[in-house]
Amino acid sequence: MANYQLVLTTCATKDDAHAIAKTLLTKKLAACVNVLPQVESFYMWQGKMAHDTEIKLFIKTQAAKTHVLIDTLKQIHPYDVPEIQVINITDGNDEYFSWIDEVLA
C-alpha cells in the first residue's frame, strides 16, 4: 500500500471549496489542498443528464489518514453524494513526502 494518497472531490462554489480545504488542514487530515476553479461536469443525476460548472479539489494526505479524511469530507460536504476518489501515490519527490509527514505530525 502507498504511504501517500491524493483524494479528489468537487463542489459547487469557491466558498464551499475553501471551507473544505480549511477544515481538512485545521484537522491535520491534509497537508495541501489545490483548488482548481471551474471544471465542467457532465453526469447523470436522478435519471437526467446534468451539466454544471464545479470546483475541483486535489487533497494530498498520508494513507493512514485517508479514512478519517473521507468520513470528515462526507460530513462537511454540501452534496448529497459527493465525489470522493482516492489515488495511491507510488513515487515522487521524497522531500515533498517528508514535508507532508512534518505537516501532518
Backbone as XML, in Angstrom:
<?xml version="1.0"?>
<chain id="A" units="angstrom">
  <residue number="1" name="MET">
    <atom name="N" x="0.841" y="-1.191" z="0.000"/>
    <atom name="CA" x="0.000" y="0.000" z="0.000"/>
    <atom name="C" x="0.883" y="1.250" z="0.000"/>
  </residue>
  <residue number="2" name="ALA">
    <atom name="N" x="0.451" y="2.251" z="-0.718"/>
    <atom name="CA" x="1.179" y="3.517" z="-0.787"/>
    <atom name="C" x="1.079" y="4.256" z="0.545"/>
  </residue>
  <residue number="3" name="ASN">
    <atom name="N" x="2.109" y="5.005" z="0.877"/>
    <atom name="CA" x="2.096" y="5.790" z="2.115"/>
    <atom name="C" x="1.359" y="7.112" z="1.965"/>
  </residue>
  <residue number="4" name="TYR">
    <atom name="N" x="1.186" y="7.555" z="0.720"/>
    <atom name="CA" x="0.556" y="8.850" z="0.462"/>
    <atom name="C" x="-0.543" y="8.668" z="-0.574"/>
  </residue>
  <residue number="5" name="GLN">
    <atom name="N" x="-1.566" y="9.522" z="-0.449"/>
    <atom name="CA" x="-2.686" y="9.420" z="-1.372"/>
    <atom name="C" x="-3.166" y="10.800" z="-1.781"/>
  </residue>
  <residue number="6" name="LEU">
    <atom name="N" x="-3.758" y="10.830" z="-2.948"/>
    <atom name="CA" x="-4.387" y="12.022" z="-3.493"/>
    <atom name="C" x="-5.889" y="11.757" z="-3.486"/>
  </residue>
  <residue number="7" name="VAL">
    <atom name="N" x="-6.626" y="12.621" z="-2.814"/>
    <atom name="CA" x="-8.079" y="12.483" z="-2.732"/>
    <atom name="C" x="-8.687" y="13.579" z="-3.599"/>
  </residue>
  <residue number="8" name="LEU">
    <atom name="N" x="-9.606" y="13.195" z="-4.465"/>
    <atom name="CA" x="-10.255" y="14.135" z="-5.380"/>
    <atom name="C" x="-11.710" y="14.318" z="-4.984"/>
  </residue>
  <residue number="9" name="THR">
    <atom name="N" x="-12.179" y="15.544" z="-5.090"/>
    <atom name="CA" x="-13.597" y="15.817" z="-4.902"/>
    <atom name="C" x="-13.951" y="17.058" z="-5.720"/>
  </residue>
  <residue number="10" name="THR">
    <atom name="N" x="-15.228" y="17.330" z="-5.830"/>
    <atom name="CA" x="-15.717" y="18.544" z="-6.482"/>
    <atom name="C" x="-16.754" y="19.187" z="-5.575"/>
  </residue>
  <residue number="11" name="CYS">
    <atom name="N" x="-16.968" y="20.475" z="-5.779"/>
    <atom name="CA" x="-18.056" y="21.173" z="-5.096"/>
    <atom name="C" x="-18.529" y="22.311" z="-5.982"/>
  </residue>
  <residue number="12" name="ALA">
    <atom name="N" x="-19.617" y="22.936" z="-5.589"/>
    <atom name="CA" x="-20.272" y="23.897" z="-6.465"/>
    <atom name="C" x="-19.688" y="25.308" z="-6.407"/>
  </residue>
  <residue number="13" name="THR">
    <atom name="N" x="-19.167" y="25.696" z="-5.244"/>
    <atom name="CA" x="-18.737" y="27.092" z="-5.097"/>
    <atom name="C" x="-17.332" y="27.196" z="-4.520"/>
  </residue>
  <residue number="14" name="LYS">
    <atom name="N" x="-16.724" y="28.338" z="-4.757"/>
    <atom name="CA" x="-15.404" y="28.608" z="-4.202"/>
    <atom name="C" x="-15.469" y="28.658" z="-2.670"/>
  </residue>
  <residue number="15" name="ASP">
    <atom name="N" x="-16.550" y="29.213" z="-2.134"/>
    <atom name="CA" x="-16.708" y="29.261" z="-0.671"/>
    <atom name="C" x="-16.736" y="27.860" z="-0.075"/>
  </residue>
  <residue number="16" name="ASP">
    <atom name="N" x="-17.474" y="26.945" z="-0.721"/>
    <atom name="CA" x="-17.504" y="25.551" z="-0.249"/>
    <atom name="C" x="-16.115" y="24.923" z="-0.330"/>
  </residue>
  <residue number="17" name="ALA">
    <atom name="N" x="-15.413" y="25.167" z="-1.435"/>
    <atom name="CA" x="-14.068" y="24.606" z="-1.614"/>
    <atom name="C" x="-13.121" y="25.118" z="-0.537"/>
  </residue>
  <residue number="18" name="HIS">
    <atom name="N" x="-13.186" y="26.413" z="-0.255"/>
    <atom name="CA" x="-12.315" y="26.995" z="0.757"/>
    <atom name="C" x="-12.648" y="26.456" z="2.147"/>
  </residue>
  <residue number="19" name="ALA">
    <atom name="N" x="-13.934" y="26.306" z="2.441"/>
    <atom name="CA" x="-14.338" y="25.776" z="3.746"/>
    <atom name="C" x="-13.845" y="24.336" z="3.926"/>
  </residue>
  <residue number="20" name="ILE">
    <atom name="N" x="-13.978" y="23.528" z="2.879"/>
    <atom name="CA" x="-13.497" y="22.139" z="2.934"/>
    <atom name="C" x="-11.986" y="22.123" z="3.138"/>
  </residue>
  <residue number="21" name="ALA">
    <atom name="N" x="-11.260" y="22.909" z="2.357"/>
    <atom name="CA" x="-9.799" y="22.948" z="2.462"/>
    <atom name="C" x="-9.369" y="23.359" z="3.865"/>
  </residue>
  <residue number="22" name="LYS">
    <atom name="N" x="-9.950" y="24.420" z="4.380"/>
    <atom name="CA" x="-9.563" y="24.917" z="5.705"/>
    <atom name="C" x="-9.867" y="23.898" z="6.802"/>
  </residue>
  <residue number="23" name="THR">
    <atom name="N" x="-11.004" y="23.225" z="6.703"/>
    <atom name="CA" x="-11.352" y="22.207" z="7.702"/>
    <atom name="C" x="-10.354" y="21.061" z="7.676"/>
  </residue>
  <residue number="24" name="LEU">
    <atom name="N" x="-10.027" y="20.558" z="6.493"/>
    <atom name="CA" x="-9.101" y="19.425" z="6.392"/>
    <atom name="C" x="-7.698" y="19.801" z="6.858"/>
  </residue>
  <residue number="25" name="LEU">
    <atom name="N" x="-7.266" y="21.030" z="6.562"/>
    <atom name="CA" x="-5.951" y="21.482" z="7.011"/>
    <atom name="C" x="-5.928" y="21.679" z="8.528"/>
  </residue>
  <residue number="26" name="THR">
    <atom name="N" x="-6.965" y="22.294" z="9.062"/>
    <atom name="CA" x="-7.037" y="22.545" z="10.502"/>
    <atom name="C" x="-7.038" y="21.245" z="11.299"/>
  </residue>
  <residue number="27" name="LYS">
    <atom name="N" x="-7.731" y="20.231" z="10.786"/>
    <atom name="CA" x="-7.801" y="18.939" z="11.465"/>
    <atom name="C" x="-6.576" y="18.061" z="11.201"/>
  </residue>
  <residue number="28" name="LYS">
    <atom name="N" x="-5.614" y="18.596" z="10.442"/>
    <atom name="CA" x="-4.391" y="17.864" z="10.072"/>
    <atom name="C" x="-4.705" y="16.555" z="9.347"/>
  </residue>
  <residue number="29" name="LEU">
    <atom name="N" x="-5.720" y="16.612" z="8.486"/>
    <atom name="CA" x="-6.075" y="15.473" z="7.640"/>
    <atom name="C" x="-5.480" y="15.624" z="6.248"/>
  </residue>
  <residue number="30" name="ALA">
    <atom name="N" x="-5.097" y="16.843" z="5.900"/>
    <atom name="CA" x="-4.489" y="17.125" z="4.603"/>
    <atom name="C" x="-3.301" y="18.047" z="4.818"/>
  </residue>
  <residue number="31" name="ALA">
    <atom name="N" x="-2.261" y="17.838" z="4.013"/>
    <atom name="CA" x="-1.108" y="18.724" z="4.049"/>
    <atom name="C" x="-1.275" y="19.880" z="3.073"/>
  </residue>
  <residue number="32" name="CYS">
    <atom name="N" x="-2.024" y="19.636" z="1.996"/>
    <atom name="CA" x="-2.208" y="20.637" z="0.948"/>
    <atom name="C" x="-3.501" y="20.324" z="0.204"/>
  </residue>
  <residue number="33" name="VAL">
    <atom name="N" x="-4.225" y="21.364" z="-0.155"/>
    <atom name="CA" x="-5.421" y="21.213" z="-0.987"/>
    <atom name="C" x="-5.303" y="22.202" z="-2.138"/>
  </residue>
  <residue number="34" name="ASN">
    <atom name="N" x="-5.249" y="21.676" z="-3.359"/>
    <atom name="CA" x="-5.277" y="22.532" z="-4.543"/>
    <atom name="C" x="-6.726" y="22.721" z="-4.951"/>
  </residue>
  <residue number="35" name="VAL">
    <atom name="N" x="-7.102" y="23.973" z="-5.213"/>
    <atom name="CA" x="-8.464" y="24.306" z="-5.627"/>
    <atom name="C" x="-8.395" y="24.799" z="-7.065"/>
  </residue>
  <residue number="36" name="LEU">
    <atom name="N" x="-8.944" y="24.007" z="-7.956"/>
    <atom name="CA" x="-8.951" y="24.372" z="-9.368"/>
    <atom name="C" x="-10.313" y="24.960" z="-9.714"/>
  </residue>
  <residue number="37" name="PRO">
    <atom name="N" x="-10.340" y="26.229" z="-10.070"/>
    <atom name="CA" x="-11.617" y="26.877" z="-10.339"/>
    <atom name="C" x="-12.159" y="26.478" z="-11.704"/>
  </residue>
  <residue number="38" name="GLN">
    <atom name="N" x="-13.343" y="26.027" z="-11.719"/>
    <atom name="CA" x="-14.092" y="25.808" z="-12.948"/>
    <atom name="C" x="-13.656" y="24.612" z="-13.781"/>
  </residue>
  <residue number="39" name="VAL">
    <atom name="N" x="-14.263" y="23.509" z="-13.480"/>
    <atom name="CA" x="-14.238" y="22.355" z="-14.364"/>
    <atom name="C" x="-15.679" y="22.113" z="-14.787"/>
  </residue>
  <residue number="40" name="GLU">
    <atom name="N" x="-15.850" y="21.665" z="-15.999"/>
    <atom name="CA" x="-17.195" y="21.328" z="-16.468"/>
    <atom name="C" x="-17.468" y="19.870" z="-16.161"/>
  </residue>
  <residue number="41" name="SER">
    <atom name="N" x="-18.623" y="19.608" z="-15.586"/>
    <atom name="CA" x="-19.014" y="18.239" z="-15.259"/>
    <atom name="C" x="-20.314" y="17.892" z="-15.963"/>
  </residue>
  <residue number="42" name="PHE">
    <atom name="N" x="-20.287" y="16.785" z="-16.679"/>
    <atom name="CA" x="-21.477" y="16.193" z="-17.280"/>
    <atom name="C" x="-21.711" y="14.892" z="-16.542"/>
  </residue>
  <residue number="43" name="TYR">
    <atom name="N" x="-22.919" y="14.663" z="-16.055"/>
    <atom name="CA" x="-23.185" y="13.455" z="-15.276"/>
    <atom name="C" x="-24.680" y="13.160" z="-15.250"/>
  </residue>
  <residue number="44" name="MET">
    <atom name="N" x="-24.984" y="11.943" z="-14.876"/>
    <atom name="CA" x="-26.380" y="11.540" z="-14.719"/>
    <atom name="C" x="-26.760" y="11.703" z="-13.247"/>
  </residue>
  <residue number="45" name="TRP">
    <atom name="N" x="-27.896" y="12.352" z="-12.995"/>
    <atom name="CA" x="-28.366" y="12.529" z="-11.627"/>
    <atom name="C" x="-29.877" y="12.414" z="-11.612"/>
  </residue>
  <residue number="46" name="GLN">
    <atom name="N" x="-30.363" y="11.481" z="-10.814"/>
    <atom name="CA" x="-31.798" y="11.229" z="-10.667"/>
    <atom name="C" x="-32.474" y="11.019" z="-12.022"/>
  </residue>
  <residue number="47" name="GLY">
    <atom name="N" x="-31.797" y="10.222" z="-12.863"/>
    <atom name="CA" x="-32.357" y="9.831" z="-14.148"/>
    <atom name="C" x="-32.245" y="10.851" z="-15.260"/>
  </residue>
  <residue number="48" name="LYS">
    <atom name="N" x="-31.585" y="11.974" z="-15.007"/>
    <atom name="CA" x="-31.456" y="13.008" z="-16.022"/>
    <atom name="C" x="-29.995" y="13.406" z="-16.192"/>
  </residue>
  <residue number="49" name="MET">
    <atom name="N" x="-29.662" y="13.840" z="-17.407"/>
    <atom name="CA" x="-28.312" y="14.336" z="-17.644"/>
    <atom name="C" x="-28.186" y="15.735" z="-17.056"/>
  </residue>
  <residue number="50" name="ALA">
    <atom name="N" x="-27.096" y="15.943" z="-16.339"/>
    <atom name="CA" x="-26.821" y="17.254" z="-15.749"/>
    <atom name="C" x="-25.507" y="17.784" z="-16.300"/>
  </residue>
  <residue number="51" name="HIS">
    <atom name="N" x="-25.393" y="19.096" z="-16.312"/>
    <atom name="CA" x="-24.175" y="19.773" z="-16.777"/>
    <atom name="C" x="-23.975" y="20.969" z="-15.863"/>
  </residue>
  <residue number="52" name="ASP">
    <atom name="N" x="-22.868" y="20.958" z="-15.136"/>
    <atom name="CA" x="-22.589" y="22.032" z="-14.188"/>
    <atom name="C" x="-21.131" y="22.456" z="-14.281"/>
  </residue>
  <residue number="53" name="THR">
    <atom name="N" x="-20.883" y="23.653" z="-13.808"/>
    <atom name="CA" x="-19.520" y="24.114" z="-13.578"/>
    <atom name="C" x="-19.227" y="23.876" z="-12.102"/>
  </residue>
  <residue number="54" name="GLU">
    <atom name="N" x="-18.101" y="23.219" z="-11.823"/>
    <atom name="CA" x="-17.750" y="22.899" z="-10.449"/>
    <atom name="C" x="-16.314" y="23.323" z="-10.161"/>
  </residue>
  <residue number="55" name="ILE">
    <atom name="N" x="-15.970" y="23.229" z="-8.900"/>
    <atom name="CA" x="-14.617" y="23.467" z="-8.419"/>
    <atom name="C" x="-14.017" y="22.101" z="-8.106"/>
  </residue>
  <residue number="56" name="LYS">
    <atom name="N" x="-12.782" y="21.848" z="-8.540"/>
    <atom name="CA" x="-12.114" y="20.565" z="-8.305"/>
    <atom name="C" x="-11.085" y="20.740" z="-7.197"/>
  </residue>
  <residue number="57" name="LEU">
    <atom name="N" x="-11.089" y="19.821" z="-6.236"/>
    <atom name="CA" x="-10.112" y="19.835" z="-5.158"/>
    <atom name="C" x="-9.205" y="18.624" z="-5.262"/>
  </residue>
  <residue number="58" name="PHE">
    <atom name="N" x="-7.903" y="18.872" z="-5.148"/>
    <atom name="CA" x="-6.880" y="17.836" z="-5.089"/>
    <atom name="C" x="-6.310" y="17.895" z="-3.670"/>
  </residue>
  <residue number="59" name="ILE">
    <atom name="N" x="-6.536" y="16.851" z="-2.906"/>
    <atom name="CA" x="-6.188" y="16.835" z="-1.483"/>
    <atom name="C" x="-5.044" y="15.850" z="-1.268"/>
  </residue>
  <residue number="60" name="LYS">
    <atom name="N" x="-3.908" y="16.351" z="-0.747"/>
    <atom name="CA" x="-2.748" y="15.489" z="-0.509"/>
    <atom name="C" x="-2.700" y="15.082" z="0.959"/>
  </residue>
  <residue number="61" name="THR">
    <atom name="N" x="-2.543" y="13.772" z="1.200"/>
    <atom name="CA" x="-2.567" y="13.270" z="2.570"/>
    <atom name="C" x="-1.735" y="12.006" z="2.711"/>
  </residue>
  <residue number="62" name="GLN">
    <atom name="N" x="-1.600" y="11.564" z="3.946"/>
    <atom name="CA" x="-0.999" y="10.266" z="4.248"/>
    <atom name="C" x="-2.092" y="9.205" z="4.150"/>
  </residue>
  <residue number="63" name="ALA">
    <atom name="N" x="-1.717" y="8.031" z="3.665"/>
    <atom name="CA" x="-2.688" y="6.943" z="3.537"/>
    <atom name="C" x="-3.344" y="6.613" z="4.879"/>
  </residue>
  <residue number="64" name="ALA">
    <atom name="N" x="-2.586" y="6.716" z="5.955"/>
    <atom name="CA" x="-3.116" y="6.391" z="7.284"/>
    <atom name="C" x="-4.248" y="7.330" z="7.706"/>
  </residue>
  <residue number="65" name="LYS">
    <atom name="N" x="-4.344" y="8.501" z="7.098"/>
    <atom name="CA" x="-5.377" y="9.477" z="7.463"/>
    <atom name="C" x="-6.563" y="9.482" z="6.499"/>
  </residue>
  <residue number="66" name="THR">
    <atom name="N" x="-6.486" y="8.699" z="5.457"/>
    <atom name="CA" x="-7.489" y="8.783" z="4.395"/>
    <atom name="C" x="-8.891" y="8.435" z="4.862"/>
  </residue>
  <residue number="67" name="HIS">
    <atom name="N" x="-9.060" y="7.393" z="5.651"/>
    <atom name="CA" x="-10.419" y="7.007" z="6.069"/>
    <atom name="C" x="-11.075" y="8.093" z="6.923"/>
  </residue>
  <residue number="68" name="VAL">
    <atom name="N" x="-10.318" y="8.701" z="7.826"/>
    <atom name="CA" x="-10.871" y="9.797" z="8.632"/>
    <atom name="C" x="-11.155" y="11.002" z="7.746"/>
  </residue>
  <residue number="69" name="LEU">
    <atom name="N" x="-10.272" y="11.276" z="6.785"/>
    <atom name="CA" x="-10.488" y="12.366" z="5.846"/>
    <atom name="C" x="-11.791" y="12.150" z="5.072"/>
  </residue>
  <residue number="70" name="ILE">
    <atom name="N" x="-12.000" y="10.942" z="4.581"/>
    <atom name="CA" x="-13.223" y="10.636" z="3.826"/>
    <atom name="C" x="-14.453" y="10.816" z="4.709"/>
  </residue>
  <residue number="71" name="ASP">
    <atom name="N" x="-14.410" y="10.305" z="5.933"/>
    <atom name="CA" x="-15.549" y="10.465" z="6.849"/>
    <atom name="C" x="-15.835" y="11.938" z="7.113"/>
  </residue>
  <residue number="72" name="THR">
    <atom name="N" x="-14.784" y="12.720" z="7.330"/>
    <atom name="CA" x="-14.946" y="14.157" z="7.568"/>
    <atom name="C" x="-15.513" y="14.842" z="6.335"/>
  </residue>
  <residue number="73" name="LEU">
    <atom name="N" x="-14.996" y="14.490" z="5.172"/>
    <atom name="CA" x="-15.469" y="15.084" z="3.928"/>
    <atom name="C" x="-16.957" y="14.800" z="3.721"/>
  </residue>
  <residue number="74" name="LYS">
    <atom name="N" x="-17.376" y="13.586" z="3.999"/>
    <atom name="CA" x="-18.806" y="13.255" z="3.868"/>
    <atom name="C" x="-19.663" y="14.089" z="4.818"/>
  </residue>
  <residue number="75" name="GLN">
    <atom name="N" x="-19.157" y="14.374" z="6.010"/>
    <atom name="CA" x="-19.919" y="15.150" z="6.997"/>
    <atom name="C" x="-20.038" y="16.620" z="6.616"/>
  </residue>
  <residue number="76" name="ILE">
    <atom name="N" x="-18.970" y="17.189" z="6.048"/>
    <atom name="CA" x="-18.969" y="18.637" z="5.803"/>
    <atom name="C" x="-19.329" y="19.018" z="4.375"/>
  </residue>
  <residue number="77" name="HIS">
    <atom name="N" x="-19.363" y="18.050" z="3.478"/>
    <atom name="CA" x="-19.605" y="18.352" z="2.067"/>
    <atom name="C" x="-21.071" y="18.698" z="1.841"/>
  </residue>
  <residue number="78" name="PRO">
    <atom name="N" x="-21.349" y="19.742" z="1.062"/>
    <atom name="CA" x="-22.741" y="20.130" z="0.845"/>
    <atom name="C" x="-23.516" y="19.214" z="-0.112"/>
  </residue>
  <residue number="79" name="TYR">
    <atom name="N" x="-22.844" y="18.376" z="-0.892"/>
    <atom name="CA" x="-23.552" y="17.494" z="-1.825"/>
    <atom name="C" x="-24.151" y="16.302" z="-1.083"/>
  </residue>
  <residue number="80" name="ASP">
    <atom name="N" x="-25.279" y="15.812" z="-1.591"/>
    <atom name="CA" x="-25.884" y="14.589" z="-1.051"/>
    <atom name="C" x="-24.960" y="13.398" z="-1.250"/>
  </residue>
  <residue number="81" name="VAL">
    <atom name="N" x="-24.353" y="13.321" z="-2.438"/>
    <atom name="CA" x="-23.436" y="12.226" z="-2.774"/>
    <atom name="C" x="-22.170" y="12.849" z="-3.363"/>
  </residue>
  <residue number="82" name="PRO">
    <atom name="N" x="-21.225" y="13.232" z="-2.503"/>
    <atom name="CA" x="-20.026" y="13.871" z="-3.034"/>
    <atom name="C" x="-19.117" y="12.890" z="-3.753"/>
  </residue>
  <residue number="83" name="GLU">
    <atom name="N" x="-18.471" y="13.386" z="-4.790"/>
    <atom name="CA" x="-17.406" y="12.621" z="-5.442"/>
    <atom name="C" x="-16.249" y="12.541" z="-4.455"/>
  </residue>
  <residue number="84" name="ILE">
    <atom name="N" x="-15.806" y="11.342" z="-4.171"/>
    <atom name="CA" x="-14.595" y="11.143" z="-3.374"/>
    <atom name="C" x="-13.859" y="9.986" z="-4.013"/>
  </residue>
  <residue number="85" name="GLN">
    <atom name="N" x="-12.718" y="10.295" z="-4.593"/>
    <atom name="CA" x="-11.884" y="9.275" z="-5.237"/>
    <atom name="C" x="-10.502" y="9.353" z="-4.622"/>
  </residue>
  <residue number="86" name="VAL">
    <atom name="N" x="-9.891" y="8.183" z="-4.442"/>
    <atom name="CA" x="-8.565" y="8.115" z="-3.826"/>
    <atom name="C" x="-7.589" y="7.485" z="-4.812"/>
  </residue>
  <residue number="87" name="ILE">
    <atom name="N" x="-6.471" y="8.158" z="-5.012"/>
    <atom name="CA" x="-5.425" y="7.667" z="-5.903"/>
    <atom name="C" x="-4.162" y="7.437" z="-5.070"/>
  </residue>
  <residue number="88" name="ASN">
    <atom name="N" x="-3.612" y="6.243" z="-5.154"/>
    <atom name="CA" x="-2.354" y="5.949" z="-4.476"/>
    <atom name="C" x="-1.213" y="6.658" z="-5.172"/>
  </residue>
  <residue number="89" name="ILE">
    <atom name="N" x="-0.345" y="7.278" z="-4.396"/>
    <atom name="CA" x="0.864" y="7.899" z="-4.924"/>
    <atom name="C" x="1.984" y="6.885" z="-4.740"/>
  </residue>
  <residue number="90" name="THR">
    <atom name="N" x="2.528" y="6.410" z="-5.824"/>
    <atom name="CA" x="3.518" y="5.334" z="-5.753"/>
    <atom name="C" x="4.955" y="5.818" z="-5.863"/>
  </residue>
  <residue number="91" name="ASP">
    <atom name="N" x="5.154" y="7.060" z="-6.296"/>
    <atom name="CA" x="6.512" y="7.572" z="-6.436"/>
    <atom name="C" x="6.444" y="9.087" z="-6.501"/>
  </residue>
  <residue number="92" name="GLY">
    <atom name="N" x="7.565" y="9.733" z="-6.224"/>
    <atom name="CA" x="7.603" y="11.185" z="-6.304"/>
    <atom name="C" x="8.795" y="11.749" z="-5.563"/>
  </residue>
  <residue number="93" name="ASN">
    <atom name="N" x="8.704" y="12.999" z="-5.196"/>
    <atom name="CA" x="9.773" y="13.736" z="-4.542"/>
    <atom name="C" x="9.805" y="13.400" z="-3.052"/>
  </residue>
  <residue number="94" name="ASP">
    <atom name="N" x="10.858" y="12.737" z="-2.609"/>
    <atom name="CA" x="10.974" y="12.337" z="-1.207"/>
    <atom name="C" x="10.941" y="13.533" z="-0.260"/>
  </residue>
  <residue number="95" name="GLU">
    <atom name="N" x="11.499" y="14.664" z="-0.683"/>
    <atom name="CA" x="11.460" y="15.864" z="0.161"/>
    <atom name="C" x="10.017" y="16.356" z="0.336"/>
  </residue>
  <residue number="96" name="TYR">
    <atom name="N" x="9.216" y="16.234" z="-0.697"/>
    <atom name="CA" x="7.804" y="16.626" z="-0.601"/>
    <atom name="C" x="7.081" y="15.700" z="0.370"/>
  </residue>
  <residue number="97" name="PHE">
    <atom name="N" x="7.349" y="14.409" z="0.278"/>
    <atom name="CA" x="6.710" y="13.455" z="1.189"/>
    <atom name="C" x="7.144" y="13.708" z="2.629"/>
  </residue>
  <residue number="98" name="SER">
    <atom name="N" x="8.390" y="14.078" z="2.838"/>
    <atom name="CA" x="8.866" y="14.428" z="4.179"/>
    <atom name="C" x="8.118" y="15.653" z="4.704"/>
  </residue>
  <residue number="99" name="TRP">
    <atom name="N" x="7.874" y="16.611" z="3.811"/>
    <atom name="CA" x="7.107" y="17.792" z="4.195"/>
    <atom name="C" x="5.690" y="17.407" z="4.598"/>
  </residue>
  <residue number="100" name="ILE">
    <atom name="N" x="5.040" y="16.518" z="3.850"/>
    <atom name="CA" x="3.697" y="16.044" z="4.212"/>
    <atom name="C" x="3.727" y="15.435" z="5.614"/>
  </residue>
  <residue number="101" name="ASP">
    <atom name="N" x="4.724" y="14.592" z="5.875"/>
    <atom name="CA" x="4.842" y="13.961" z="7.195"/>
    <atom name="C" x="4.997" y="15.005" z="8.290"/>
  </residue>
  <residue number="102" name="GLU">
    <atom name="N" x="5.796" y="16.016" z="8.022"/>
    <atom name="CA" x="6.024" y="17.079" z="9.016"/>
    <atom name="C" x="4.738" y="17.835" z="9.299"/>
  </residue>
  <residue number="103" name="VAL">
    <atom name="N" x="4.010" y="18.205" z="8.262"/>
    <atom name="CA" x="2.777" y="18.967" z="8.406"/>
    <atom name="C" x="1.704" y="18.166" z="9.144"/>
  </residue>
  <residue number="104" name="LEU">
    <atom name="N" x="1.634" y="16.892" z="8.870"/>
    <atom name="CA" x="0.564" y="16.057" z="9.441"/>
    <atom name="C" x="0.943" y="15.368" z="10.756"/>
  </residue>
  <residue number="105" name="ALA">
    <atom name="N" x="2.135" y="15.658" z="11.261"/>
    <atom name="CA" x="2.581" y="15.039" z="12.522"/>
    <atom name="C" x="1.762" y="15.553" z="13.696"/>
  </residue>
</chain>
